[in-house]
Amino acid sequence: RLAFAGWQLDMRERQLTSPQGVVVPLAQSDYRVLCALVQNPRRTLSRDYLADYVFGKERQAQDRAIDVCVSRLRQHLEHDPRQAQWIRTVRNAGYLLACDVTELPQT
């Protein structure tokens, strides 16, 4: 389990839990984008890297698919998705998770 910005991501159970303890359902592609970001906190990940990670090397041309996933994640994670605090866009580079991630002990 990983914790970031009050949220918890249980990668074994594939569950995202809000700071209020509410389990937030995620689409498979959104979950995979979030996994990539939390495994690489404060590191810019390119759209191409994220697309390969989420959809695989054999992916079809899906120019905006990663942007759509990030937009949906922001709807869940951010107080104001238009003023992203946790998932930031790095112009001409990609996206980064702008907070520390800690590993939680298994219970």
Secondary structure, DSSP 4 states (H G I P E B T S, - for coil): -EEETTEEEETTTTEEE-TTS-EE---HHHHHHHHHHHTSTT--B-HHHHHHHHH-TT----TTHHHHHHHHHHHHH-SSGGG-SSEEEETTTEEEE-S--EEPPP-
